[in-house]
Amino acid sequence: MENENTKKKVPFKDTMAGPTVILLIICLVISAALAITYQVTKPKIDQINKETADAARMAVLPKADKFTETDGKLPDGVTEYYVADNGAGEVATCQYKSFGGTITVMVGMDSDGKITGVQVTDHDDTPGVGTKAMDSSYLKKQYVGVTETEKAANIRNDSKIDQVTGATVSSNAIYQCVNEALDAYQSLGGAK
């Protein structure tokens, strides 16, 4: 007969706690590696995002050199508001409910309050028909040169703006974003 003193010792890895401890160690090592990777790459990702946003701002306000973000309370619908450092104008980023979700539109306005460019930077609308209202040539034809005094309360009442057939919700969302940008230009005092 075998007594307790002669029983074979079971290695820790073969006990019930063994795999749990091993998985815990693996999780800790992987979590640490992810945290270190995040800390190393975050500054580069932030720099790339800033450069991409500045390039989009330059596209809608080409005469600007660089931008400074406006501090303070922004009007409803406006998520970001930048002033060109050289006084060329301002750029507002606005959001409005569209067909597929929220649409984000960047609007450039010169120092006289005229629109210099409109660009859709993010949307969830259906590709094809819904995105025709986001075409750069359409946006340029419809909005470049428009001022605060020329806008109407609704795209359906504005004889200067043509809605894209089959994309009326998207057309209206862009139109509302442009109106929000023009309102922000007026309420924030125009280009400084």
C-alpha positions in Angstrom: 0.0 0.0 0.0 1.0 3.5 -0.7 1.0 6.0 2.0 0.9 9.8 1.8 4.6 10.2 2.1 5.3 8.1 -1.0 2.8 9.8 -3.3 4.2 11.3 -6.5 4.3 15.1 -6.6 2.3 16.7 -9.5 4.1 19.5 -11.4 2.4 22.9 -11.0 1.6 23.2 -14.7 -0.5 20.0 -14.4 -2.6 21.3 -11.6 -5.9 23.1 -12.1 -4.3 26.5 -11.2 -1.4 26.0 -13.6 -3.1 26.8 -16.9 -4.9 29.8 -15.3 -1.6 31.3 -14.0 0.0 30.7 -17.4 -2.9 32.4 -19.3 -2.7 35.3 -16.8 1.0 35.8 -17.5 0.4 35.6 -21.2 -2.4 38.2 -21.0 -0.2 40.5 -18.9 2.7 40.3 -21.3 0.5 40.9 -24.3 -1.3 43.8 -22.6 2.1 45.4 -21.7 3.3 45.0 -25.3 0.1 46.7 -26.6 0.5 49.5 -24.1 4.1 50.1 -25.1 3.2 49.9 -28.8 0.4 52.5 -28.3 2.7 54.9 -26.4 5.4 54.6 -29.2 3.0 55.0 -32.1 0.5 57.6 -30.7 2.6 60.7 -31.4 3.1 59.6 -35.0 -0.6 58.8 -35.5 -1.6 62.2 -34.0 0.9 63.9 -36.4 -0.5 62.1 -39.4 -4.1 62.9 -38.4 -3.2 66.6 -38.0 -1.4 66.7 -41.4 -4.5 65.0 -43.0 -6.9 67.5 -41.4 -4.7 70.5 -42.3 -4.5 69.2 -45.9 -8.3 69.0 -46.0 -8.5 72.6 -44.6 -6.0 73.8 -47.3 -8.2 72.1 -49.9 -11.3 74.2 -48.9 -9.3 77.4 -48.1 -6.3 77.3 -50.5 -4.9 80.7 -49.7 -4.3 79.8 -46.1 -0.8 79.0 -44.8 -1.6 77.3 -41.5 -4.4 77.2 -39.0 -5.1 77.9 -35.4 -8.1 76.3 -33.7 -10.7 78.7 -32.2 -11.2 78.5 -28.5 -14.6 78.9 -26.9 -18.1 77.8 -27.4 -19.0 76.8 -31.0 -22.5 77.0 -32.4 -24.6 73.9 -32.6 -23.6 71.5 -35.4 -20.0 73.0 -35.6 -17.4 70.6 -34.2 -14.2 72.4 -35.1 -13.4 76.0 -36.2 -10.0 77.1 -37.4 -8.7 80.5 -38.4 -6.0 80.8 -41.1 -2.9 82.4 -39.5 -2.4 84.6 -42.5 -5.9 86.1 -42.4 -7.1 84.3 -45.5 -10.3 83.1 -43.8 -11.7 80.4 -41.7 -12.6 76.7 -41.9 -15.6 75.2 -40.0 -16.2 71.4 -39.6 -19.9 70.7 -39.2 -22.1 67.7 -38.7 -25.7 67.0 -39.6 -28.0 64.0 -39.8 -27.9 62.4 -43.3 -29.5 59.4 -44.9 -27.1 56.8 -43.5 -26.1 58.6 -40.3 -24.1 61.7 -39.5 -22.3 63.5 -42.3 -19.2 65.6 -41.6 -18.5 68.5 -43.9 -15.6 71.0 -43.9 -16.4 74.5 -45.2 -13.8 77.1 -46.1 -14.8 80.8 -46.0 -12.5 83.7 -47.1 -12.0 86.9 -45.1 -15.1 88.4 -46.8 -17.3 85.5 -45.7 -17.6 83.9 -49.2 -17.3 80.1 -49.4 -14.1 79.0 -51.0 -14.6 75.3 -50.8 -16.8 72.5 -49.4 -15.6 69.0 -48.7 -17.4 66.0 -47.2 -14.8 64.4 -44.9 -16.9 61.6 -43.4 -20.3 60.0 -44.1 -22.3 56.7 -43.9 -24.5 57.3 -46.8 -25.1 54.7 -49.5 -22.4 54.6 -52.1 -23.6 55.6 -55.6 -26.7 57.7 -55.7 -26.4 59.1 -52.1 -22.8 60.1 -52.7 -23.4 62.1 -55.9 -24.2 65.1 -53.7 -20.7 64.8 -52.3 -18.9 65.1 -55.6 -16.3 67.8 -55.5 -17.3 69.4 -58.8 -21.0 69.4 -57.7 -20.0 71.0 -54.4 -17.8 73.6 -56.1 -20.5 74.6 -58.6 -23.2 74.8 -55.8 -21.4 76.6 -53.0 -18.2 78.4 -53.9 -18.9 82.1 -53.7 -22.1 81.8 -51.6 -22.2 84.2 -48.6 -24.3 84.4 -45.4 -26.7 86.9 -46.9 -27.4 84.6 -49.9 -28.4 81.5 -48.0 -32.0 80.3 -47.5 -33.4 78.4 -44.5 -33.8 75.2 -46.5 -32.3 73.8 -49.7 -35.8 73.4 -51.1 -36.3 77.2 -50.9 -33.0 78.1 -52.3 -33.3 78.6 -56.1 -29.5 78.8 -56.5 -28.8 75.3 -55.2 -29.8 72.2 -57.1 -30.6 69.0 -55.2 -29.2 65.8 -56.5 -32.2 63.6 -57.6 -32.3 60.5 -55.5 -30.0 62.1 -52.9 -32.2 64.8 -51.4 -31.4 63.8 -47.8 -27.7 63.9 -48.5 -28.0 67.2 -50.4 -30.0 68.8 -47.6 -27.5 67.5 -44.9 -24.6 69.1 -46.8 -26.6 72.3 -47.3 -27.4 72.4 -43.6 -23.7 72.0 -42.8 -22.9 74.9 -45.1 -25.5 77.0 -43.3 -24.0 76.1 -39.9 -20.6 77.1 -41.1 -21.9 80.5 -42.4 -23.7 81.0 -39.1 -20.5 80.2 -37.2 -18.6 82.7 -39.3 -21.1 85.4 -38.4 -21.4 84.5 -34.7 -17.6 84.2 -34.2 -17.0 87.6 -35.8 -15.6 86.6 -39.2 -12.0 86.3 -40.2 -9.7 88.2 -37.8 
